[in-house]
Amino acid sequence: MSNASDTAIGNICFGISQGTTLKPIKFLLRIGFILLFSLLSSCSSMLPRARSDSSPFKSFDEASHAIDALIPMKSNAVDLSKLGIDPVQQPNTAILTQSDIVRRFVPSALLKREDLDPGVLACLEARDACRGWEITAARISRDRTGNFFSDFTNFHRRTETTGWRFNALILLVNDVVVYRAWSGQPRVNEIEVNTNPLGPLQEMGPALVTK
């Protein structure tokens, strides 16, 4: 009798101790889940980021000032090299032939020769001695901003693109600059927002249709 009663009492005590042990564990799990959810919802630093840099210039103003510093009919290839403007040193620089320049500045018969810049005319008349450098420079950052949980589950994604883009054209005749011009975007600020009501299931529909 004593053995049976001891066993019964032991089972009751184990059940009570097990129940009292599970309650704190469940409570801690709930607290941990809430903290994790709050962390994922507010931690924007965990979102993807991308950056493209195709310029030795630190800013748009630095690039434009370098081109403006060139004096047509006076500046030469040595001056360009000192400014860091060289197809070898400058990434994403296209070398244009005289034929490329003709197609760019004489697109139709409506444009008269007197309408062209004197430096462009000098380059066209120089024929094979004429060449051009087309410079494309940019510093662009693409950051996903906003709620991490909404972004991770594909319900709502916000991408912000910032930076600057710069383009310049330099024409040379026998290594002497005869023409220079620049254009671009000093400040890029683009925001793209994608909203998917179905979240991660949004892309399953088209995938099922194509199969």
C-alpha positions in Angstrom: 0.0 0.0 0.0 2.8 2.3 0.9 4.4 1.9 -2.5 1.2 2.5 -4.4 0.4 5.6 -2.4 3.9 7.0 -2.8 3.6 6.5 -6.5 0.3 8.3 -6.7 1.5 11.2 -4.6 4.6 11.4 -6.8 2.6 11.6 -10.0 0.4 14.4 -8.6 3.5 16.4 -7.5 5.1 15.9 -10.9 2.0 17.2 -12.6 1.8 20.2 -10.4 5.5 21.0 -10.8 5.3 20.5 -14.6 2.3 22.8 -14.8 3.9 25.5 -12.8 7.1 25.1 -14.9 5.3 25.5 -18.2 3.5 28.7 -17.3 6.7 30.8 -17.0 8.1 29.2 -20.2 5.0 30.1 -22.2 5.1 33.6 -20.7 8.7 34.1 -21.6 8.1 32.7 -25.1 5.3 35.2 -25.6 7.5 38.1 -24.4 10.3 37.0 -26.7 8.0 36.8 -29.7 6.6 40.3 -29.0 10.1 41.7 -28.6 11.3 39.9 -31.8 8.3 41.2 -33.8 8.9 44.7 -32.6 12.5 44.5 -33.5 11.8 43.2 -37.0 9.1 45.8 -37.5 11.3 48.8 -36.6 14.8 47.8 -37.6 15.3 49.5 -41.0 19.1 48.9 -40.8 18.5 45.3 -41.8 16.9 46.3 -45.2 19.0 45.8 -48.4 21.1 48.7 -49.7 23.0 49.2 -53.0 25.4 51.8 -54.3 26.9 52.4 -57.7 29.9 54.7 -58.2 31.2 55.3 -61.7 33.1 58.6 -61.2 36.4 59.8 -59.8 34.7 63.1 -59.0 33.4 63.5 -55.4 30.4 65.6 -56.4 28.4 67.0 -59.3 29.9 70.5 -58.7 33.4 69.1 -58.8 32.7 67.5 -62.2 31.1 70.5 -63.7 33.9 72.8 -62.5 36.5 70.5 -64.0 34.8 70.8 -67.4 34.2 74.6 -67.1 38.0 75.0 -66.4 38.8 73.9 -69.9 39.3 76.8 -72.3 38.4 76.0 -76.0 41.3 76.5 -78.4 43.8 76.7 -75.5 43.5 73.7 -73.2 45.2 70.5 -74.4 45.5 66.9 -73.5 48.0 67.6 -70.8 45.6 69.9 -69.0 42.9 67.2 -69.3 45.2 64.7 -67.7 45.9 67.0 -64.8 42.2 67.3 -64.1 41.9 63.5 -64.2 40.0 63.6 -67.5 41.4 60.8 -69.5 39.8 57.7 -71.1 42.4 55.6 -69.3 41.9 57.3 -65.9 38.2 58.2 -66.2 35.9 55.1 -66.1 32.9 55.0 -68.5 34.4 57.4 -71.0 33.6 56.7 -74.6 36.0 57.7 -77.4 34.1 59.2 -80.4 35.4 59.2 -83.9 34.7 62.0 -86.4 31.9 60.0 -87.9 30.2 59.7 -84.5 30.5 63.5 -84.0 29.0 64.1 -87.5 26.0 61.9 -86.6 25.5 63.7 -83.4 25.8 67.3 -84.5 24.4 67.0 -88.1 21.3 64.8 -87.6 19.3 66.4 -90.5 19.6 68.8 -93.4 17.5 71.3 -91.4 20.6 72.2 -89.3 22.9 74.7 -91.0 26.6 74.9 -90.5 26.4 78.4 -89.2 24.1 77.1 -86.4 26.9 74.9 -85.1 29.4 76.0 -82.4 32.8 77.2 -83.9 34.6 74.4 -82.0 32.3 71.8 -83.5 32.9 73.2 -87.0 36.6 73.1 -86.4 36.4 69.5 -85.3 34.3 68.5 -88.3 36.6 70.2 -90.8 39.7 68.5 -89.2 38.3 65.1 -90.3 40.5 62.4 -89.0 42.3 64.8 -86.6 39.0 65.3 -84.8 38.0 63.0 -81.9 35.7 63.3 -78.9 35.4 62.1 -75.4 32.0 61.4 -73.9 32.1 61.2 -70.1 29.4 59.5 -68.1 29.7 59.8 -64.3 27.3 59.1 -61.5 27.1 58.3 -57.8 23.8 56.6 -57.0 22.5 54.9 -53.8 19.5 52.7 -53.6 18.2 52.1 -50.1 15.1 50.2 -49.1 13.5 52.2 -46.2 10.5 51.7 -44.0 9.1 48.7 -42.0 11.4 45.7 -42.1 8.6 43.2 -41.5 6.4 44.6 -44.3 9.4 44.6 -46.6 10.5 41.1 -45.6 7.1 39.6 -46.2 6.7 41.6 -49.5 3.5 43.4 -48.3 5.0 46.9 -48.7 8.4 47.9 -50.1 9.8 51.4 -50.4 13.0 52.1 -52.3 14.7 55.5 -52.2 17.2 56.4 -54.9 19.5 59.4 -54.3 22.7 60.8 -55.7 23.7 62.6 -58.9 24.4 61.9 -62.6 26.8 63.8 -64.9 27.5 63.8 -68.6 30.1 65.8 -70.6 31.3 66.0 -74.1 34.8 67.2 -75.1 36.0 67.6 -78.7 39.7 67.7 -79.6 41.7 68.5 -82.7 45.3 67.4 -82.5 45.1 67.1 -78.7 43.7 70.7 -78.3 40.3 71.2 -76.8 38.0 73.0 -79.3 34.6 72.4 -77.6 33.3 71.3 -74.2 29.8 71.0 -72.8 28.2 69.2 -69.8 24.7 68.3 -68.6 23.1 66.0 -65.9 21.2 65.8 -62.7 22.8 67.6 -59.7 20.4 65.9 -57.3 18.6 62.7 -57.8 15.8 61.8 -55.4 13.4 59.1 -56.6 11.0 57.1 -54.4 9.4 53.8 -55.6 6.7 52.2 -53.5 5.4 48.7 -54.2 2.3 47.4 -52.4 1.2 43.7 -52.5 -2.0 43.0 -50.6 -1.2 39.3 -50.7 2.3 39.7 -49.5 4.5 36.6 -50.3 1.6 35.0 -52.1 1.3 37.9 -54.6 3.8 36.3 -57.1 2.4 32.8 -56.9 -0.6 33.6 -59.1 1.5 34.5 -62.3 3.8 31.6 -61.6 0.9 29.1 -61.5 -0.5 30.5 -64.7 2.7 30.1 -66.7 3.2 26.5 -65.6 
